[in-house]
Amino acid sequence: MSISNKIRALMKLRGFKNKDLAAAMGYSVQSLNNKMYRDSFTAADLVRIAEALDCSLAFTLPDGEQLRLTPEDLKEGN
């Protein structure tokens, strides 16, 4: 399943439409649609999406430990 399809599934679960997610991210609907079509999201985009959809973005290690990616991780110097 592509990243865009996973995002769409989360949006459906949370009751979000494209316009809602675009507004929460500070993007135009067209800009979000383009990213969805191209399936091209930056780490910052994914963090914003996770925040908007009240989810977390994490890497899960083989031992089950999770490393969460937060907006603070994306600031310069981190």
Rosetta silent file (secondary structure, phi, psi, omega in degrees, C-alpha in Angstrom):
SEQUENCE: MSISNKIRALMKLRGFKNKDLAAAMGYSVQSLNNKMYRDSFTAADLVRIAEALDCSLAFTLPDGEQLRLTPEDLKEGN
SCORE:     score description
SCORE:     0.000 S_00000001
   1 L     0.000  133.185 -179.245    0.000    0.000    0.000 S_00000001
   2 L   -72.140  163.305  176.724    1.404    3.407   -0.950 S_00000001
   3 H   -58.620  -44.376 -179.545    1.949    6.207    1.547 S_00000001
   4 H   -59.904  -40.878  179.393   -0.891    8.160   -0.069 S_00000001
   5 H   -66.446  -37.057  177.507   -3.265    5.217    0.321 S_00000001
   6 H   -66.630  -40.448  177.575   -2.306    4.863    3.976 S_00000001
   7 H   -63.836  -43.505  178.121   -2.900    8.574    4.512 S_00000001
   8 H   -60.260  -40.685  179.051   -6.286    8.309    2.776 S_00000001
   9 H   -63.486  -43.063  177.040   -7.213    5.368    5.032 S_00000001
  10 H   -63.858  -40.683  178.327   -6.273    7.388    8.139 S_00000001
  11 H   -59.662  -42.855 -179.612   -8.222   10.363    6.807 S_00000001
  12 H   -63.940  -43.694  178.433  -11.295    8.178    6.372 S_00000001
  13 H   -60.898  -35.265 -177.249  -10.962    6.796    9.901 S_00000001
  14 H   -92.052   -2.799  179.116  -10.659   10.332   11.303 S_00000001
  15 L    74.898   28.273 -179.845  -13.430   11.801    9.148 S_00000001
  16 L   -96.142  142.378  169.898  -11.103   14.139    7.246 S_00000001
  17 L  -104.130  166.534  179.760  -11.580   15.312    3.682 S_00000001
  18 H   -54.624  -40.784 -178.145   -8.723   16.578    1.509 S_00000001
  19 H   -64.780  -34.822  179.454   -9.734   20.164    2.208 S_00000001
  20 H   -67.431  -46.124 -179.672   -9.594   19.526    5.975 S_00000001
  21 H   -67.105  -42.137  178.593   -6.117   18.004    5.856 S_00000001
  22 H   -58.598  -45.139  179.617   -4.850   20.673    3.466 S_00000001
  23 H   -63.029  -42.337 -179.614   -6.076   23.419    5.809 S_00000001
  24 H   -64.702  -29.057 -178.793   -4.503   21.717    8.842 S_00000001
  25 H   -91.105  -10.254 -177.017   -1.172   21.514    6.999 S_00000001
  26 L    79.101   24.958 -179.832   -1.315   25.065    5.647 S_00000001
  27 L  -110.745  160.355  169.153   -1.466   23.827    2.031 S_00000001
  28 L   -77.122  158.782  177.522   -3.899   24.471   -0.769 S_00000001
  29 H   -60.605  -40.400 -179.362   -6.120   21.542   -1.695 S_00000001
  30 H   -62.672  -41.271  178.679   -4.401   21.412   -5.087 S_00000001
  31 H   -62.235  -45.111  177.690   -0.960   21.214   -3.475 S_00000001
  32 H   -63.791  -43.332  178.795   -2.070   18.338   -1.232 S_00000001
  33 H   -59.296  -40.503  178.160   -3.723   16.585   -4.186 S_00000001
  34 H   -62.685  -43.856  178.569   -0.473   16.871   -6.150 S_00000001
  35 H   -63.487  -40.049  178.223    1.513   15.343   -3.287 S_00000001
  36 H   -64.598  -44.251 -178.572   -1.053   12.539   -3.000 S_00000001
  37 H   -62.928  -44.323 -178.431   -0.974   11.891   -6.755 S_00000001
  38 H   -81.966  -12.613 -176.314    2.843   11.823   -6.869 S_00000001
  39 L    55.528   46.475 -176.524    3.056   10.019   -3.517 S_00000001
  40 L  -126.096  100.976 -179.027    5.800   12.459   -2.578 S_00000001
  41 L  -122.573  138.593  173.994    5.877   13.601    1.025 S_00000001
  42 L   -82.893  169.298  175.680    8.760   15.046    2.992 S_00000001
  43 H   -59.514  -40.492  179.412    9.419   14.055    6.592 S_00000001
  44 H   -62.864  -40.137  176.611    7.974   17.429    7.619 S_00000001
  45 H   -59.508  -46.327 -177.296    4.803   16.709    5.602 S_00000001
  46 H   -64.810  -36.605  176.834    4.389   13.351    7.326 S_00000001
  47 H   -65.867  -43.440  178.582    4.838   14.895   10.770 S_00000001
  48 H   -62.328  -41.317  179.307    2.210   17.554    9.954 S_00000001
  49 H   -63.347  -46.049  179.170   -0.160   14.885    8.674 S_00000001
  50 H   -59.070  -43.792  178.639    0.331   12.792   11.811 S_00000001
  51 H   -62.939  -46.220 -178.000   -0.357   15.817   13.999 S_00000001
  52 H   -62.592  -36.347 -177.175   -3.456   16.795   12.019 S_00000001
  53 L   -93.439    9.247  178.725   -4.839   13.250   12.163 S_00000001
  54 L    55.652   49.469  178.373   -3.959   12.859   15.860 S_00000001
  55 L  -127.072  175.997  172.714   -1.487   10.051   15.156 S_00000001
  56 L  -120.078  153.965  177.626    2.202    9.544   15.739 S_00000001
  57 E  -110.340  119.219 -173.695    4.926    8.910   13.200 S_00000001
  58 E  -144.571  152.031  170.112    7.369    6.290   14.437 S_00000001
  59 E   -99.731  130.573  178.573   10.008    3.812   13.359 S_00000001
  60 E  -105.573  121.919 -179.810    9.583    0.422   15.031 S_00000001
  61 L   -81.156  161.434 -179.066   12.775   -1.502   15.708 S_00000001
  62 L   -54.742  -30.033 -179.810   12.935   -5.320   15.610 S_00000001
  63 L   -83.437    3.028  178.866   12.829   -5.454   19.422 S_00000001
  64 L    93.877  -11.660  177.984    9.571   -3.454   19.417 S_00000001
  65 L   -64.666  141.851  179.503   11.116   -0.170   20.575 S_00000001
  66 E  -114.856  135.459  173.843    9.654    2.831   18.793 S_00000001
  67 E  -109.428  112.098 -177.015   11.462    5.987   17.772 S_00000001
  68 E   -87.966  140.952  176.249    8.917    8.764   17.276 S_00000001
  69 E  -101.595  123.130 -176.915    9.442   11.604   14.825 S_00000001
  70 L  -122.337  167.503  177.639    8.114   14.916   16.151 S_00000001
  71 H   -57.678  -33.459  179.794    8.124   18.514   14.880 S_00000001
  72 H   -64.432  -30.679  179.117   11.030   19.276   17.233 S_00000001
  73 H   -66.979  -21.065 -175.146   13.115   16.622   15.441 S_00000001
  74 H   -95.829   -5.445  179.885   12.772   18.558   12.203 S_00000001
  75 L   -71.821  150.773  178.888   13.983   21.915   13.512 S_00000001
  76 L   -56.081  138.926  176.304   17.388   23.153   12.387 S_00000001
  77 L    90.536   -4.578  178.867   20.259   21.925   14.481 S_00000001
  78 L   -99.090    0.000    0.000   18.540   18.727   15.665 S_00000001
